[in-house]
Amino acid sequence: MTTFEARFAALIGTRHAIGVGSGTDAIKLSLKAVGVGHGDEVITAANTFIATVGAIAELGARPVFVDCDDTYCMDVSQVEARISDRTRAIVPVHFTGYMVEMAPLMKIAESRNLPIVEDACQAILADIEGKRAGTFGMTGAFSLHPLKNLNVWGDGGVITTNDDAIAARLRLIRNHGLRNRDEIEVLGYNSRLDTLQAVVGNWLIGTTEDITARRIDNAARYDEGLLRIKQIRLPPRPENRKRVYHLYSVFAEDRDGLYAALQAAGVECKIHYPIPVYLQEGLKGFGYEKGDFPVTDRHATEIISFPCDQHLTCEEIDYVLECVRRYYGG
Ligand SMILES: Cc1ncc(COP(=O)(O)O)c(C=O)c1O
């Protein structure tokens, strides 16, 4: 495991990488390490995957949501207004593999003395002007789940950090807080990265750059084809950042009709997500209501993700494009 951790730290460009049981645990343990606990508030994105929110809630903290914009990431201009006396951390989510505007977010966090835990589970090797996801905040949380760009053969996660004290604390927390066999320094969890998964990770980590390049090429082929279909709108594609396309998502007119037609044609398209997390029944207790996050709500009706993984062929992508064209009568 230590070899995998060292290689992961080198890949991302941080002093430390700490293997844990999952991406969810990578967020949860990070939040615990920076001091989040019962009754605290943690700011995060309204359109994220449940894991981000579950990690916050498991610590007894309240997720305080911020709406996204058409990049699918948190609208940083709304963060300041959501900070209260109880805010203890901010969890930006680099959703789809596109990075949150980190420079203004870091400024806010620094001025309010709030730690940032980056949810980089979908964003391995994404960057802004060459600075990678997982290197901005106090920690970066990565997932090695089988659906992720770099994946192992089960669950796994990694936390990156440049902070020696936080790294030492995380190494304790992931192993029951055990200082040694007989002494417990803090209360922790059983969340070590499984040795077998670390072996798989070691075997695959050298291919991460290739996997990323394949996904970027796939996305470029989609972009070129979809730009000519007026019923499809692409999200912004600013030059100064690397998008790693864990998901390839666009906005579509008559989204549900297109989704059904593509499924019928054998295309495994997906919707991320048809019901925003903040409106899920399991989160009722937090008291959010429909309309609280209008951009997230709109995305739930417009967004569609096309297959984009590294195993796709050009012919398969062209087939998806042809199906989309045919659906809109082109
Ligand atoms: C945005 C986001 N956060 C957190 C996670 C949690 O990762 P894991 O499934 O490894 O617990 C995932 C993926 O599942 C994710 O997509």
The ligand as an ORCA input file, in Angstrom:
! r2SCAN-3c Opt
* xyz 0 1
  C     -18.657     13.439     -6.584
  C     -18.401     12.161     -5.839
  N     -18.081     12.225     -4.542
  C     -17.833     11.115     -3.830
  C     -17.905      9.857     -4.389
  C     -17.694      8.675     -3.524
  O     -16.751      7.764     -3.955
  P     -16.870      6.227     -3.533
  O     -17.916      5.593     -4.365
  O     -15.491      5.696     -3.788
  O     -17.195      6.179     -2.070
  C     -18.241      9.750     -5.751
  C     -18.332      8.463     -6.455
  O     -18.941      7.527     -6.173
  C     -18.512     10.924     -6.480
  O     -18.859     10.856     -7.767
*
